[in-house]
Amino acid sequence: GGRARPPADLECGTIVEAHEKIDARLMQAGDHAGSTYYELHRFVAAALSAGAKPDVTLEDGALAVMMGVGAHESMATGLPVLWSDLVERYAHSGGAVDEPA
């Protein structure tokens, strides 16, 4: 099957490229160029501080997983997956994630 036309610009959002200096030891460790280390470090600091909130919310995590599901679906089908379709399919399903059709 052929590919569908690319989604409209509004569907894609905006990409911003930024470069951060990362300790070489973290780069060698892998895990998203050190971001996992920094995220966990800040999470533990917030968990140990009364009233502190972590940088990343449960909703942020759920949306990241939903994005990963969409990426896998796109790889499996060779077609773009619209964010609006993912939201409609999963955001109100109580978190149930089925295999792509």
Secondary structure, DSSP 8 states (H G I E B T S, - for coil): --------HHHH-----------HHHHHH-TGGGHHHHHHHHHHHHHTSTT---SS-HHHHHHHHHHHHHHHHHHHHSS---HHHHIIIIITTTT------
